[in-house]
Amino acid sequence: MLFIVPTPIGNLNDITLRSLEVLKSVDIIYSEDTRNTLKLLNYFEIKKRLLSYHKDNEEKSSDEIITHLKSGKSIALVSDAGTPCISDPGNLLIKKLLTHNINFEVLPGPTAFVPAAIKSGFPTDKIFFTGFLPTKKKDREQYLEYLRNNVIATIVIYEAPHRIISTLEELLQIFIPPISVSRELTKIYETTYYITDTESIKSITAKGEFVIVINNNVDHKKDLQNTSELNRTIEKLKNEGFSNSDILKILKTFGIKRNTAYKSINDFKKKDK
């Protein structure tokens, strides 16, 4: 049997009793970061054979695990922190287990996006978790625009400390603030910030793990009927190089009346002069 075992995202005491039982009972533990997992095992006085399973050796390690399981070994898979397969390696192994018709169990436990979404205070009836954003600027901009216009939900994003400032600056240009940012969840320096403008970004300490939560529970296509939102859209289209006739056609597809769109474009032209 293979067990997918969540591990604490910060506070070691957040591990479940069942997770501890599994870690004590298996023959081998595969870990994304063996050094980090060793600290956890030592804390709970668990001694087990520990092997690495990370994005660079995922294919090879998955095949190893299949071999071990077929020989009768029991194995636990853990990530650096939180639940394997959630923005961490593991999905490839699950696919192989299903292909080989091998049983596995997924234990419930810690994951960062749930407490961050709750702490934000934004609606939680519809949550869209998207993990880490694309690293290339153009791909990221296109993806964020897609999210803004098509995902009517509370959106949750993971971000690394070296990108958190620039990412928030981009998000403010696309989404309606405030934006919730949780840092170092369950740890001593746990903090949740509410970003309303570029000035408030300066309050963030760019260290640790970050979870960004965006309240996008609004249909922006319908919201185009709002004058300020319509002007913002026209400005973005103009900056992208679209002609007035093209903008007119685009706004028409969003249900904007031709006369309204035409007047708004002309008003923008006067303002631009």
N, C-alpha and C positions, 0 to 999 in steps of 0.2 A: 504493500500500500504506500502511496505517496500522499503526503499531507502538505497543503499550502498553509503556512503558519505566519500570521501577522505578528510583528514585533513592535514594541513601543516606539513612538515617533520622538520621544524625548524622555519622559518620566518612566523609568524602568518598571515601576510598580503598576503601570497600566497593562501589563501582560495578563492574559486570562489564565485561570487555573488549568483549563483544558490545553492551552498552548504549552504550558509547562509540562503537563503530563506527556504530551506528544514528544516534546524535545527530549525528555528523559527516556522515552521508550524506543525511539528509532535507532537504527544502526548507523546511519550517516546523516549529517546535516549539510546541505548545499546552501552556500551563502553568497550574496552579492559582494559583501565586504567582510572577509573572514576576521579581520582585526576588530571590527566593530561588533560582530557577532560573538567573538571570544569574550569581550567585556561583559556582554549579556549573560553568557553561559557561566562565566566565573562568578558573576554577581549572585546567581542562583545555584552555584556549586554543581553545575552539570558538566560532565566530561564526556565528550563524544568526538568521533572522527569528523573533522570539518574540512570540506572541499569547496572550491570557488565555483560560482555560477554567476557570470556577469555578461553584459552585452557583447563583449569581445570574444567570449568562448561559449556562447549560448548554444550554438549548433552542436559542438563537440560534447559539451557537458550534458546536453539533453539526451544524446545517444548513450552516454555513460550511464545516466540515470535509468534509462530503459533497460539496459543490460543488467544493472544491479537489481531492479525490480523483478525481472524475469528469473533471476537466480534466487529470489525469495527474500531479498533485503527490504527493510522498511526505511523510507527516506522522508526527511522534512526539507522543504524549500523555504528559505527566508530571504527577505531583501535587506537592504541597509537599514531601513526603518519603514514601518507601515506594512501594507499588504502587497505581496508579490503580484505582478501583472498590472498594478495600478501605477502607471508611469514608471514602472520598474520591470526588469526582465522576468520572464516566466510564461508568456503567452505561447511562445514557440513550443515549449515543453508540453503545455496543455493540449495543443494540436496533435503532437506526437502520441500522447497518452490516448487520446480519442481514436486516433488511427490504429493503434495497436490494441484497442479495446481493453486498456488497463484501468482499473479502478483508482480513483483518487478522491480525497476529501479537501474541501476548502473551509478553513476555520474562520469564524467572524472575529473581528478585532480592530485594532487601531488603524485609522487612515486619516490623513490631514484635512481633506477637503470637507468632511462632514462637520467637525467642530468650527471650522472657519466660516462655513455657510451659515451656521446657526448664530455665531457671534456677530455676523454682519447686521443682523436684524432685518435683512431683506426677505421677501417671500421665499418659502422653501417647499411649496407644493410642486414647483417645477424647477429642477436644478439641472443645468447642462455642464457637465465636467469635461474639460477639454485638455487637461494636463499642460505640458509645456508648449509654447507657441513656436511656429517656424522661426529659424534663426536668420534666414535671409530677409532683409528689410522689405523687399517688394512682396514676397510671399506672405510675410506677416501682415502687411497693410491690407492685402487682398482678403486674407482670412478674417481679420478683425472686422472689415466692412461687411463680409458675409455674415458673421455672427450678429453684428448690429442689426442688420436688415432682415434676417431670417430666423433667428433664435429668440423667441419671446419667452424668456425664462431668466432665472438667476444664474449667471455664468461664473464658473470657478476655474481659475488658471493657476498653475504652479509657475514660479519664477526663481531664477538663481540670483544671488546677491549682486553679482557684477552687472546684471542687466535690469535690476529692479527700477532704478531711477528713470532710465531711458524708456522702459516699457510703460511706466505710469504716465510719462509725458505724452506718449503716443495714444494711450487709452483716453486721456482727457480730451484729445482732439476728436475722438470718435464717439465716446459714450457720454451719457448724462451723469454728472457727479451727484452725490458723493460715491467714491469707490472705496470699498473696505479692503484693508491690507493687514493680514495677520502674520506676525513674525515669531518664530521659535515657539510654536504651540507646545504646550505642556511642560515647557522648560522654565528655568528661573527668570529669564528675561522675556517671557511671553508678552507681546504687545499687539494691540490692534489699533491701527490708524484709520482715519476717515479722510480721504483725499478729496478736496473740493476744488483746488486750483494748483497751479505750478508752485506757488509759494508754500503750500502745505506739504509738498513732496520733500522739502528741505528738512522736515522734522524726522524723516526716516533714517534709522541706522542701518546702513547697507551691509549687514552681516547676518549670517544664519539662513534658515529656510523660510521662504515666503509663499503665502497663498493669497491670491487676489480674488475678490468677489465683486461682481458687477450686477447691479439691479437693472436688467434689460427687459423688464416685464412691461414693455410698451411696444405697440405696433408702429414702427417708425414710418411705414408706408402710409398709414392712415394719418400719422402725425404731420405729414407733409402739408395737410390742410392748414396747419399753424404757420403764420407768416414768417416768424423767425426761423423755424425749421426749414421752410421752403427757401428762404434766402441763403441759409447755410448750405443747402444742397446745391443751389445754383452756383454759389461761390466755389465749391469743391469741383464741380463739373467744369467751370471756366478754368480753374487752375490745372485741370487735367488736359486742357486744350480743346474741349468740345466747342463747336460753333453754336450760335444762338438757335439755329434751326434744329441742330441735333439735340440740344437741351430741351427744346420744345417737344420733340418726339419722345424723349426719355420721360419727361414729366407726365406726358399723356398716358404712358403705360402704367403709371402709378395712380391713374384716376384723377389727375388734376385737370380741371376744365381749361380749354385752350385760352380763353380770355384771361383767366386768372394767371396762368403760366406766362402768357405774353406780357401782361402788365408787370409781373414780378421781374421778368428778365429786363424789361425796359427800365424799371425802377433801379435795378442793380447797375445797369449801364450808366445811368445818371449819377448814381452814388460813386461809381468807380472813377468817373471823370473828376 
